């Protein structure tokens, strides 16, 4: 009898616990249902300030654009594919007064290529807090549930689109995806997908272009798992005299710091047990020639692998006085890209070494106090040439912490030895402009449809005036360009889609262009432009003129010019 009573008591207890659980579930549902439902207007007004436009480049003329949002103070969540293979970038938001607010990306804090997520930090220039979004309390979404996507499609900042959850979470080989029909476009990747309460239920990631409104987002459960993994990782540590690259980021690696003193090779210490004094045995000072010879030996041929198909190496390095000539090669998918620099070390500002990316890679970074020219060429016949400004050189180093620290120290020594030397170069401003005038003025080029004649080219220091005549199917116009080369940002010598070789000059600000039409009744008009194109009949001449303008890019650059 007692056993029967115990059984009934146990059944009653289980039934009571089940009722409590059901009641708690209903209370939670009721509580969630009572949470304020926001309109699309309220969603946009409250949460668009948390959405950022991300623009990155890889230092080789390739750009990436996407979206992201502040998930924590000073931290941005986005898709991994937005920043993949990029080396520096900015984020910006559109403020209420339509003035964009922007920050440099400081670090790549954590990435996961399989889940296509990346966590970034920014260089905060003011003390105002960045507005953050909150993840949904529950990971469950219902088919037909209303959602809003806040992103920057095609670079159009502050865009909101509305839709519904179209299906249950779909499982792929690597992760899970939430299907939605809210419109997204190129540039929406990394945008926030919100529910009617303004909670993040996903991050926009992809779409099927072959269908209509077949769009996908990474669900909040995957985001929570990603952030949990980041939070449980050891604190990221890296050695750097100044732990920020100019206009770029560090992708920090979770590795222990190696004490600089433990590998010092310039001194040995002996301690007296009686007096507790330290005796330092000094070595003879090395000469400039010995340092540069040792650096050239260590760095020439040094390389790191980002993957089996991506290798960066120092193909050549040499020193002439306090000038350094560096050429690096980036081999990716059997294609080679060369970058070359000719810099005077009296402008060397800082030296550091860093571990990059999720791979085990290292580099020694040289930061300069003024802009330097980065020349880019490709390893195939009639390959294009381009030149742009930067303030840093990244030298790949085989994974070896003591070696990297020693190379950094040697460059610091050269910095001290060269700090009082005069910066000299092969061609002066006057010599360069005279050479360009001789090669360009009076020349005529024929493209598929046009005939161009460069009737006059004039320089006054860095002020440039070009008079170009253009003829096309009976039309005859004269263009007068007046530009200041201190605003020149990029020089490129390449072949266009029609097979015509030319030199493209890209400026950071607009300049005046006057056009006079000579046929019929004639017409004069003025407008603004930020590019100048000059065509030539052969690739060799285009490249030589491009090299000369690259020299002007260096000579006329402003000290405050950004390399982005």
Secondary structure, 3 states (H helix, E strand, C coil): CHHHHHHHHHHHHHHHHHHHHHHHHHHHHHHHHHCCCCCHHHHHHHHHHHEEEEEEECCCCCEEEEEEEEEECCEEEECHHHHCCCCEEEEEEECCCCCEEEEEEEEEEEEECCCCEEEEEECCCCCCCCCCCCECCCCCCCCCCEEEEEECHHHCCCEEEEEEECCCCEECCCCEEEEECCCCCCCCCCCEEECCCCCEEEEEEEECCCCCCCEEEEEHHHHHHHHHHHHHCCCCECCCCCCCCCCCCEECCECCCCCHHHHCCCEEEEECCCCCCEEEEECCCCCHHHHHHHHHHHHCCCEEEEECCEEEEEEEEEEECCEEEEEEEEEECCEEEEEEEEEEHHHEEEEEEEEECCCCEEEEEEEEEEEEEEEEEECCCCCCEEEEEEEEEEEEECCCHHHHHHHHHHHHHHHHHHCCCCCCCCCCHHHHHHHHHHHHCCCEEECCCCEEEEEEEEEECCEEEEEEEEEECCEEEEEEEEEEHHHEEEEEEEECCCCCEEEEEEEEEEEEEEEEECCCCCEEEEEEEEEEEEEECCHHHHHHHHHHHHHHHHHHCCCCCCCC
